[in-house]
Amino acid sequence: QGIPLVVGLYLMSSTREEVNGSGALVGAYALRPHCFVAVDVTHARTPDGPKEETFGAGQGTVIGIGPNITRWMSDRLIGKAEALGLAWSPEVMTGHSGTNAWRVQTAREGIATAVVSLPLKYMHSPVETLDLTDLRPRRRCWLPSWKVWERKGVPSLLIETLKTLCALPGVSSREDAVREFLRKAVAPYAHRIRVDTMGNLLVEKKGRIPGSQKLMLAAHM
């Protein structure tokens, strides 16, 4: 809030990801972003999980690499993480990434895609477990506004928001309660909010230059 952006930022909370991914496909097709980042989760390491296919919880963000990811976008994300001293791990995605990026990549004449994930234990179960240290920068000095956010209680607010979201019903294609909660939460920060025919929540924050390129960050409900 109050930070001018060099791009037009679009946030999409998409529907139907767990059934056919049509929500993100339709949303991205309509907005036609120049770049699309699927924000999702990946499998965290557990005693019964294969070490080569899982990632340590609390050890930072996971960046996808593979045919479903546009090479310059993954390179840019990795370069930024390295420059800012952020913990990250590569996830080699040899085919279908299992995220909204799979469908969006071939929308229209093609959209540049990337996948950024957080390690999650026991995915798709009633006891999914996330390490909260993965939600904050390791080197807080890289982000000038982080200390301001801490003074305003943003880390605590983030945790409380996650608790609320986890308690809401959100079966794929029946995400109404989650969408309404998110709509109210982002309203003070957005220039425009709308819900499309698929039920996607689309939030726009304009760039400081009219006609700026569009960056879409998408996470499914």
N, C-alpha and C positions, 0 to 999 in steps of 0.2 A: 504494500500500500504506500503510495506516494513516491515510488521509485519509477522513473521513466524507463520505458523499454525500447530497445532498438528494433524489436519485431512485434507484430501483432500476436498476442498470446491467446490461445484457445484451449480451454480445459474441457475435456469430455468425460463425463461419467456415463459409460455405455451400458447398454442392456444386452442380454442374451449371449454373453460370451461363453457361458458354459454349455450352450446347446448348439449354436451354429455361427456365432460371431457376426451376425447380420447387423447388430446395432452399430458397432464401430465402422463397419463397411459403409453403411448408409450415411452416418454422420460425417465421415471423412470425405465421401464422394460429394456431399453437398457443400462443405466448406472449402474443399480443395486446398489443403495446407501444402506448403512447400516441404515441410519436414514433419514427421510423426514419430513421437516417442511413446511406446507402450510401457507403462509403469505397472509392474506385476510382481509376483513372488516366484521363487524357485525353491527347490527342495534343500532344506538345511540338513546338516549331518546328524544322523542318529545312529545308535548302536547297530540297528538292523539295516542301515542304508549303505549302498555301495559307495566307497570313498571317492571314486573317480567321477561319480555323477551327482555328488552333493557338495554343499558349501558350509563353512563354519559360521554358525550364528554368532553375531557380535563381531564379525571380522570385515564388515563393510559391504558396500554395494556390489552387485554382480552385473557385469556388462556383457550382453550377448554378442557373439561373433559367428557368422555363418551366412548362408545364401539368402536367408530371410531378412538380413540386416544389411543396409547400405554401407559399404566399406568406409566411405569418408565420414559417416556419422559415428560409427563405432570408434574410428581412429580419433575423432575430435573429442568424444567423451573420455576415452582413455588418456589422451593428452592433457585434458583439463584436470582429470583426477590426479595425474602425476604432478602437474604443475602446482596444484593446490595442496598436495600432501594428503590426499584422501585415500583411505583404504578401499581397495577394489579387487575383484577377482574376475577372470574371464570365464564365460560359459560358452563352450563350443556347441552350437546348434546346427547339427548336420543337415537337417531338413526342416520339417514343420516346427516352429518355435513354441507352439502351444499357447500363443498369445494373440491378441488382436492384430499384431503386426502382420500375421500371415495373410489375412484377408485384405488388409488396407494396402499392402505393398503393390497390389495389382489393380487398385481402383483407378478409374480413368486411364490416363496414359502411363500410370506408375507414380507412386509417392515414395520419397526417401524415408526409410524407416530405421528405428533403433529400438532395442529392448533393454530396459533397466529394471533389475529385480532386487528384492530383499529376500534373504534366506528365511524360510518358514518351515518349522518342524510339523510333522503330522498333517500335511496339507489335505484338504477335503475331508476333515474329520471334526468332531465336536471339540477337540482339544488342540487346535492349531496354536502354535507357540512362536512368538516373534521376540527377538532380543531388542529391547528398546534402544540400546546403544547404537543400533544400525540406523536409527532415525535422526541422528544428530551428527554434525561434522566432528571429526576427530580433532581437527586443528581449528578451533573456533575463530582464531584471528583472521582466517581467510575471508570471512564474511563480515564486512563492517557493521551490518545491521544485527548480527547475531546477539551481541551483548544487549542491544536495545530490546530485542525479542525476549531475552531472558528476564530483563527487568519488568517487562509487561506480562510475564508469566506464560509465554507461548509454549515452552516445553510441557508444562503442566496441562495447558489447554489441549495440546495435541494428544496427550494420554487420555484425558477425559473424553475427547472426541472419539478416539478409537474405542473406548469402552461403550459409548453410546451406539456407535455404528455396529459393533458386534452384537448388541442386544436387539437390533432391529431385524424384522423379517426381510429377507432379500432373495427369495428363490428366483432363479434365472427366468426372465421375462415377467416377473412380478416384483419389480424393485421399487414400487411406489413410495414406500415409507423411507427408504434410503434416499431416494431422489429428493423428496420434500425436505428432509433434514439438511442435505447438502445445499439445496437451493437457498435456504435461509442463512446457512453459515457463510456462503460466499458472496451474498448480496452486497455487503458494504464495500467490497473490493472490485466489483465488476462494472464495466460500462454497459454490458448487455447480457441478459440471461434468457434462454428460451428452452423449451422442450419440444423435440421434433416428433414426427409421427411414430417413430420406433420407441419413443420413451427415453431417448438419450437426453441428459442434461448438458447443455452447451453454454459455456461461460466465455465471454470475450473481454479481454483487457487490451485496449488499443495501444499500438506503438506510438512513439513520439513523432514519427514521420508518417504522414498520410500515405497509404499504399505500401506500407512495410510488408516484408515477407511474413508469411503466417507459420507459426510454430504451434503444433498441437501436442499437448500432453494428455494421454488418455489412460484411464484406469477403469476397469469394469466394476459395476456395482454387484 
